Amino acid sequence: MEALAGLLPDGFGATPAVILIVASFFTSALTAAFGIGGGVAMLALMGLFMPVAALIPVHGAVQLGSNTGRAWFQRAHIRYDIAVPFVLGSLAGAIAGAWFVVQLPDAVLKLVLGLFIIAVTWASIPGFERLGRAGITLGSAVTALLTMFVGATGPLLASFFSKILPDDRKALIATHAAGMTVQHALKIVVFGFAGFAFATWLPLIAVMVVSGYLGTVYGSRMLERLPEETFRRWFRIGLTVLALDLLRQGIMALLAG
């Protein structure tokens, strides 16, 4: 434990580091099997131990590693016809996020995200699965912009992709992982230019990424055994729970303010 403590930033103990490393395995397994939940759960847990200024950039770096590992492990199922326009839109959204001057209050963003996720998850939207390259590019630009201000927009992107890929759980999870890899990478670039000291946190990030990859391997095996109908049911339930929690956080923040 003393050796581990020597690799951590000042004031960050070895016990929280071990907790986060173990949690990285389970949250990555959760996302690999069900497509959602791991990133939000990890953000909430990191928020208990980590300084506010480091929370979103470090979480972004860990999620970059986790999503890269998942995209690589499930690369045979990535839909590149969706991924390519998504990359273009994400670049535009990240650039806008880097220069965005007026930032909506966090509570308002969470309320908007929560309502949008519920609407997209349960509403029948004719023609969404035939969304063209321009629509995918625009949608990815919006999610990339939002991820600069909200730590975990995975559920938003998952609800977006679930309408485009309504009947292929493996393509949904793999393409979602590829999309989140792009957006987290862009986030890291933006925070790096802003001066965040990633090197201080690099040993912890590296070990959490390795732990997360092992979780991805385990979760991917669970996905293989899940029937499509069962996956879709729990996927919608999971998205709804996460959206309701975003609404709860937004309402509580507004009431506290």
C-alpha positions, 0 to 999 in steps of 0.5 A: 500500500505504501508503494501505491501511495507513492505513485498517487497525487498528494492527499489522495490515499491508497485505500480510495485508489484500490476501491476505484481500481476494483470498481473499474473492473465491475463498471466496465463489465456492466457496460460491456454486458448491458451497454450503459451504467458503468461510466455514470457509476464510476463518476459517482464513485470517483466524486466521493474521493476525488477533488472537484477540479480533477473529477471530469478530466480524470474520469474522462481519461479512465473512460477513454481507456475503458471504451478503447478496450471495449471497442477493440475487443468488440471491433468486429461489430462496430458499424463504421457507416455510423462511426465515421459521420459520428467522428466528424460531428464530435470534432465539431462539438468538441471545438465548440465546447472548447470555445463555449463561453456561456455555460448552462447551469449544471442543474438545467443540463441534467434536467434536459438530459434526463427528459431527453433520454426518457423521451428517446428511450420510450417514444416511437420515432418513425424513421429514426433508424434510417437517420442519414449521415447529416443527422448522425453528424448533428447528433454527435456534435450535440453530445460532444458539446454536452460531454465537455460540461457533464461528466457522463453523457454515455446514456444520452449517446446510448439512447441515440444509438439505440434508435439507429440500431434497434435490433443488434445489441452487439453492434449497439454496444461496440459502436457506442464504445467507439463513439465514446472513445472519440468523445473522451479522446477529444475531451482529454485534448481540450482539458490538456490544452486548458492546463490540467496536469494529467501526469500526476494522475497517470499511474492511477489512470493506467491501473484502472484502465487495465482493470477495466479491460479485464472487466470488458472481457468478462462483460462481453462474455455475458453479452454473448449469452443474453437474448436480444429481447432480454438485453433490450428490456434491461437496456431500456430499464437501465437508461430510464433509471439513469435518466430519473437520477439525472432529473433527481439531481437537477431538481435537488440542485435547483431547490438548493439554489 
